[in-house]
Amino acid sequence: MTRQGFTDAGLALRLRASPSSYLVAWLGLPGWAFVILLLLLVPLLTPVYWGEEFGWTGYLRMRLFPGRPLRATLATGLVWAVWHYPLAFVGYIRFDVVPLGLLIWTCSFLAQQVLLSWLRIRSGSIWPTSLAHAGNNMVLALLTGDVLTAGRLDDTTHALVMAIPTAVVAAWIVATGRLATPHGPARRR
């Protein structure tokens, strides 16, 4: 040992100086704190999803059927879904009945693409779509799959649980003509 000793090593309990630290350490993070951490993680991960959104929503959708936003959106959603099919065969997602799972997943991708296209049309930017993609993957999927259902759902049911509310919102966007509204690029202020 050296003459420096251990006086600055933090070996004292110091219960009176910081009792809240012990309480947090003893109880762990509450469930709501996990949700907050996920929400804080979404903006940090937005650039990760930028590549997909640039390719699908920012580039492909704009060129597939010019002037036909609904047709272009559905075609892009279909391509996007098929692009993800290999994930069902490498363990990323495990459908009990693969054809049924892929059908539900395809419907989910189509509905998500409507939402993402609407965000792209409305904002004139792919950054809101990237943020939404990150939020879907990092928060919504984890909350519905692990936190809210304690992991009791199989992947097919989980995909269905996520697809239904997304499809309802997508149907509203299409039915109200919001997808076809030509907003153009967002104006700078």
C-alpha positions as CSV (number, residue, x, y, z in Angstrom):
1,M,0.0,0.0,0.0
2,T,1.0,3.6,-0.5
3,R,0.7,6.5,1.9
4,Q,-2.2,7.8,0.0
5,G,-4.6,5.6,1.8
6,F,-8.3,5.1,1.2
7,T,-9.8,8.3,2.7
8,D,-11.2,9.4,-0.7
9,A,-12.4,6.0,-1.8
10,G,-16.0,6.5,-0.6
11,L,-16.0,3.7,1.9
12,A,-18.1,5.5,4.5
13,L,-21.8,4.8,4.5
14,R,-22.9,8.5,4.8
15,L,-26.5,7.5,5.4
16,R,-27.4,11.0,6.8
17,A,-25.8,12.9,3.9
18,S,-27.7,11.2,1.1
19,P,-30.6,9.0,2.3
20,S,-32.4,9.4,-1.1
21,S,-29.5,7.8,-2.9
22,Y,-30.0,4.7,-0.8
23,L,-33.7,4.7,-1.3
24,V,-33.3,4.8,-5.1
25,A,-30.6,2.2,-5.0
26,W,-32.8,-0.1,-2.9
27,L,-36.0,0.2,-4.8
28,G,-34.6,0.4,-8.3
29,L,-36.1,2.4,-11.1
30,P,-39.9,2.5,-11.1
31,G,-41.7,1.4,-14.3
32,W,-42.6,4.9,-15.3
33,A,-38.9,5.9,-15.2
34,F,-38.2,3.1,-17.8
35,V,-40.8,4.7,-20.0
36,I,-39.2,8.1,-19.6
37,L,-35.8,6.7,-20.4
38,L,-37.2,5.1,-23.6
39,L,-38.8,8.5,-24.6
40,L,-35.4,10.2,-24.1
41,L,-33.7,7.6,-26.1
42,V,-35.9,8.1,-29.2
43,P,-34.4,11.5,-30.3
44,L,-30.9,10.0,-29.9
45,L,-31.8,7.0,-32.1
46,T,-33.6,9.1,-34.8
47,P,-30.5,9.3,-37.0
48,V,-30.4,5.5,-37.0
49,Y,-33.8,5.4,-38.8
50,W,-33.0,8.3,-41.1
51,G,-31.5,5.9,-43.7
52,E,-34.6,3.8,-44.0
53,E,-36.8,6.9,-44.1
54,F,-34.6,8.6,-46.7
55,G,-34.9,5.5,-48.9
56,W,-38.5,4.6,-48.4
57,T,-40.4,7.8,-47.5
58,G,-38.2,10.5,-48.8
59,Y,-37.0,8.9,-52.1
60,L,-39.0,5.9,-53.3
61,R,-42.5,7.0,-52.3
62,M,-41.9,10.3,-54.1
63,R,-41.0,8.6,-57.4
64,L,-43.2,5.5,-57.6
65,F,-46.5,7.1,-58.6
66,P,-46.0,10.9,-58.9
67,G,-49.2,12.8,-58.2
68,R,-50.8,9.7,-56.7
69,P,-49.9,9.8,-53.0
70,L,-52.1,7.0,-51.8
71,R,-51.0,4.6,-54.5
72,A,-47.3,5.6,-54.0
73,T,-47.7,5.2,-50.2
74,L,-49.3,1.7,-50.4
75,A,-46.7,0.5,-53.0
76,T,-43.9,1.9,-50.7
77,G,-45.4,0.2,-47.7
78,L,-45.6,-3.1,-49.6
79,V,-41.9,-2.9,-50.7
80,W,-41.0,-1.9,-47.1
81,A,-42.8,-4.9,-45.7
82,V,-41.3,-7.4,-48.1
83,W,-37.9,-5.9,-47.4
84,H,-38.4,-6.9,-43.7
85,Y,-39.6,-10.4,-44.4
86,P,-36.2,-12.0,-43.9
87,L,-36.3,-10.9,-40.3
88,A,-39.1,-13.4,-39.7
89,F,-36.6,-16.2,-40.7
90,V,-33.5,-15.1,-38.7
91,G,-35.1,-14.9,-35.2
92,Y,-35.8,-11.1,-35.1
93,I,-39.5,-12.0,-34.9
94,R,-41.0,-15.4,-34.4
95,F,-44.4,-16.0,-35.9
96,D,-46.1,-19.2,-34.9
97,V,-47.8,-19.3,-38.3
98,V,-45.4,-17.5,-40.6
99,P,-47.8,-16.7,-43.4
100,L,-50.4,-15.3,-41.0
101,G,-47.7,-13.3,-39.2
102,L,-46.3,-11.9,-42.4
103,L,-49.8,-10.9,-43.5
104,I,-50.4,-9.0,-40.2
105,W,-46.9,-7.5,-40.4
106,T,-47.6,-6.4,-44.0
107,C,-50.8,-4.7,-42.9
108,S,-48.8,-3.0,-40.1
109,F,-46.2,-1.8,-42.5
110,L,-48.8,-0.4,-44.9
111,A,-50.5,1.5,-42.0
112,Q,-47.2,2.8,-40.7
113,Q,-46.3,4.0,-44.2
114,V,-49.5,6.0,-44.4
115,L,-48.6,7.7,-41.1
116,L,-45.0,8.3,-42.2
117,S,-46.1,9.6,-45.6
118,W,-48.5,11.9,-44.0
119,L,-45.8,13.2,-41.7
120,R,-43.5,13.6,-44.7
121,I,-46.1,15.4,-46.8
122,R,-47.1,17.6,-43.8
123,S,-43.6,18.6,-42.7
124,G,-41.7,18.5,-46.0
125,S,-38.9,16.7,-44.1
126,I,-38.0,13.1,-43.4
127,W,-36.8,14.0,-39.9
128,P,-40.3,13.7,-38.4
129,T,-40.7,10.3,-40.1
130,S,-37.4,9.2,-38.7
131,L,-38.4,10.3,-35.2
132,A,-41.8,8.4,-35.6
133,H,-39.9,5.3,-36.8
134,A,-37.6,5.4,-33.8
135,G,-40.6,6.0,-31.5
136,N,-42.4,3.0,-33.0
137,N,-39.5,0.7,-32.7
138,M,-38.1,1.9,-29.4
139,V,-41.1,2.8,-27.3
140,L,-44.3,1.4,-28.8
141,A,-42.9,-2.0,-29.6
142,L,-41.2,-2.4,-26.2
143,L,-44.2,-1.0,-24.2
144,T,-46.8,-3.3,-25.9
145,G,-44.5,-6.3,-26.0
146,D,-42.8,-6.2,-22.6
147,V,-44.1,-3.6,-20.2
148,L,-47.9,-3.6,-20.8
149,T,-48.2,-7.3,-21.4
150,A,-45.3,-8.6,-19.4
151,G,-44.0,-10.5,-22.5
152,R,-47.1,-12.8,-22.5
153,L,-48.0,-12.1,-26.1
154,D,-46.6,-14.3,-28.9
155,D,-45.1,-12.3,-31.8
156,T,-48.2,-12.7,-34.0
157,T,-50.6,-11.3,-31.4
158,H,-48.1,-8.6,-30.6
159,A,-47.9,-7.6,-34.2
160,L,-51.7,-7.5,-34.4
161,V,-52.0,-5.4,-31.2
162,M,-49.6,-2.9,-32.7
163,A,-51.2,-3.0,-36.1
164,I,-54.8,-2.3,-35.1
165,P,-54.5,1.2,-33.6
166,T,-52.0,2.2,-36.3
167,A,-54.5,1.0,-39.0
168,V,-57.3,3.0,-37.4
169,V,-55.2,6.2,-37.5
170,A,-54.0,5.4,-41.1
171,A,-57.7,4.9,-42.1
172,W,-58.6,8.3,-40.7
173,I,-55.7,9.9,-42.6
174,V,-56.8,8.4,-45.8
175,A,-60.6,8.9,-45.3
176,T,-60.1,12.6,-44.5
177,G,-57.9,13.2,-47.5
178,R,-54.9,14.2,-45.4
179,L,-52.6,12.0,-47.4
180,A,-53.6,13.6,-50.7
181,T,-53.3,17.2,-49.4
182,P,-50.3,18.7,-51.3
183,H,-48.6,20.8,-48.6
184,G,-45.2,20.8,-50.3
185,P,-42.0,21.5,-48.4
186,A,-42.3,23.2,-45.1
187,R,-41.7,26.9,-45.3
188,R,-38.8,28.5,-43.5
189,R,-39.8,31.2,-41.0
